[in-house]
């Protein structure tokens, strides 16, 4: 009896069309597949009362951690789940270390996190830094000046997908790399 060789788990950046990212997340969980949807709090008025709800920070975006063949098989049953593709036609894969860093920052649910499309920022002009202390202790990013803000902010990026800017990092918490 031959043993089937396991493929490596890879983080895929994907779209779940028509705001079905949470439906996709639940479906992937039933298949034992790890996924991540960046979330944020939103204030809504329902029935005349203000309610604070946890909602996806970027609609239609989901990151999936799976073996390529396993994900392809699941994708055949979830037609609304689509790979994000680079301009050259290749699937966007996220290195494990970058994904863990991004998850650590966004899972803090800091209300002052700001999300950007990659085209909105020019991170190559910034200084790479490491944060010491606070909820993002040990994380690395790029220190840049963003439009609309007086001070510079640390930005953590998933290349070609999105970036998130942190608000509450004190200068004494930063180590230049």
C-alpha positions as CSV (number, residue, x, y, z in Angstrom):
1,X,0.0,0.0,0.0
2,X,1.5,3.3,-1.1
3,X,1.4,6.2,1.3
4,X,0.0,9.4,-0.2
5,X,2.6,12.2,0.0
6,X,1.3,15.3,1.9
7,X,1.6,18.6,0.1
8,X,2.8,21.7,1.9
9,X,0.2,24.0,3.4
10,X,0.2,27.4,1.7
11,X,-1.7,30.6,2.4
12,X,-3.8,31.7,-0.6
13,X,-5.3,35.1,-1.0
14,X,-8.8,34.6,-2.3
15,X,-12.1,36.4,-3.0
16,X,-15.5,35.2,-1.9
17,X,-17.8,37.0,-4.2
18,X,-20.9,38.9,-3.1
19,X,-19.7,39.4,0.4
20,X,-19.7,35.7,1.2
21,X,-16.4,35.7,3.0
22,X,-17.9,34.5,6.3
23,X,-20.0,31.8,4.6
24,X,-16.7,30.6,2.9
25,X,-14.9,30.6,6.3
26,X,-17.6,28.4,7.9
27,X,-17.6,26.0,4.9
28,X,-13.8,25.8,5.0
29,X,-13.9,25.0,8.7
30,X,-16.3,22.1,8.0
31,X,-13.5,20.7,5.8
32,X,-10.9,21.2,8.5
33,X,-9.2,24.0,6.5
34,X,-7.8,27.1,8.4
35,X,-8.8,30.5,7.0
36,X,-8.6,34.1,8.1
37,X,-10.9,37.1,7.4
38,X,-9.6,40.4,8.8
39,X,-12.3,41.9,11.0
40,X,-13.1,45.3,12.5
41,X,-15.8,46.8,14.7
42,X,-18.5,48.9,13.2
43,X,-21.2,51.0,14.8
44,X,-24.7,50.5,13.4
45,X,-28.1,51.9,14.4
46,X,-30.7,49.1,14.7
47,X,-34.1,49.8,16.0
48,X,-33.0,53.2,17.3
49,X,-30.1,51.7,19.3
50,X,-26.4,51.9,18.6
51,X,-24.9,48.4,18.2
52,X,-21.2,47.6,17.9
53,X,-20.8,44.6,15.5
54,X,-17.8,42.7,14.3
55,X,-17.7,42.8,10.5
56,X,-15.1,41.9,7.8
57,X,-12.6,44.8,7.3
58,X,-12.4,44.2,3.6
59,X,-15.4,42.6,2.0
60,X,-14.9,39.5,-0.2
61,X,-11.3,38.9,1.0
62,X,-10.4,35.7,2.7
63,X,-7.0,34.0,3.2
64,X,-7.0,30.2,3.0
65,X,-4.3,27.9,4.5
66,X,-4.5,24.6,2.6
67,X,-2.7,22.1,0.4
68,X,-3.2,23.1,-3.3
69,X,-5.0,19.9,-4.3
70,X,-7.2,20.0,-1.2
71,X,-8.2,23.6,-1.9
72,X,-8.9,22.9,-5.6
73,X,-11.3,20.1,-4.6
74,X,-13.1,22.3,-2.1
75,X,-13.2,25.1,-4.6
76,X,-15.2,22.9,-7.0
77,X,-18.0,22.9,-4.4
78,X,-17.7,26.6,-3.5
79,X,-18.0,28.3,-6.9
80,X,-18.0,31.8,-5.2
81,X,-14.5,31.2,-3.9
82,X,-11.9,32.5,-6.3
83,X,-8.1,32.8,-6.4
84,X,-6.7,36.3,-6.4
85,X,-4.4,36.6,-9.4
86,X,-1.4,38.8,-10.0
87,X,-1.1,40.8,-13.3
88,X,1.2,38.0,-14.7
89,X,-1.6,35.4,-14.2
90,X,-0.2,33.7,-11.1
91,X,-2.1,33.0,-7.9
92,X,-1.3,35.2,-5.0
93,X,0.5,33.1,-2.4
94,X,1.4,34.6,1.0
95,X,4.5,33.5,2.8
96,X,3.7,32.0,6.2
97,X,5.7,34.5,8.2
98,X,4.0,37.5,6.5
99,X,0.6,36.0,7.1
100,X,1.3,35.3,10.8
101,X,2.5,38.9,11.2
102,X,-0.6,40.3,9.4
103,X,-2.9,38.2,11.5
104,X,-1.2,39.2,14.8
105,X,-1.7,42.9,13.9
106,X,-5.3,42.7,12.6
107,X,-6.5,40.3,15.3
108,X,-5.8,43.1,17.9
109,X,-9.1,44.6,16.6
110,X,-7.7,48.1,17.3
111,X,-10.3,50.5,16.1
112,X,-7.6,52.8,14.7
113,X,-6.3,50.3,12.2
114,X,-6.6,51.6,8.7
115,X,-6.7,49.3,5.7
116,X,-5.3,50.2,2.3
117,X,-5.1,48.8,-1.2
118,X,-1.4,48.2,-2.3
119,X,-1.7,50.9,-5.0
120,X,-2.5,53.5,-2.4
121,X,0.9,53.3,-0.6
122,X,4.5,53.6,-1.6
123,X,6.1,51.4,1.1
124,X,9.5,51.3,-0.7
125,X,10.2,54.8,0.6
126,X,9.8,53.9,4.3
127,X,12.1,52.6,7.0
128,X,11.7,48.9,8.1
129,X,11.0,48.7,11.8
130,X,10.3,46.2,14.6
131,X,7.8,47.0,17.3
132,X,8.6,46.4,21.0
133,X,5.8,46.4,23.5
134,X,2.0,46.9,23.2
135,X,-0.4,44.6,21.4
136,X,1.8,44.3,18.3
137,X,5.0,43.4,20.2
138,X,7.6,41.7,18.0
139,X,5.9,42.6,14.7
140,X,7.7,44.2,11.8
141,X,6.5,46.7,9.3
142,X,7.4,49.8,7.4
143,X,7.3,53.3,8.9
144,X,5.8,55.7,6.4
145,X,4.0,59.1,6.2
146,X,0.4,58.5,5.2
147,X,-1.9,61.1,3.7
148,X,-4.3,62.6,6.2
149,X,-2.2,61.8,9.3
150,X,0.3,64.1,11.0
151,X,2.7,61.5,12.3
152,X,4.3,58.6,10.5
153,X,2.7,55.1,11.0
154,X,3.8,51.5,10.9
155,X,2.3,49.6,8.0
156,X,2.2,45.8,7.7
157,X,1.6,44.6,4.1
158,X,0.5,41.5,2.3
159,X,2.2,42.2,-1.0
160,X,-0.3,42.7,-3.9
161,X,-3.3,42.2,-1.6
162,X,-3.6,44.8,1.1
163,X,-1.8,46.8,3.9
164,X,-2.9,47.8,7.4
165,X,-1.6,50.9,9.2
166,X,-1.3,50.9,13.0
167,X,-2.1,54.1,14.9
168,X,-0.9,53.7,18.4
169,X,2.8,53.0,18.2
170,X,5.1,55.2,20.3
171,X,8.5,56.2,18.9
172,X,10.3,54.5,21.8
173,X,8.6,51.2,20.8
174,X,10.3,51.2,17.4
175,X,13.6,49.6,16.5
176,X,15.0,50.5,13.1
177,X,16.0,47.5,11.0
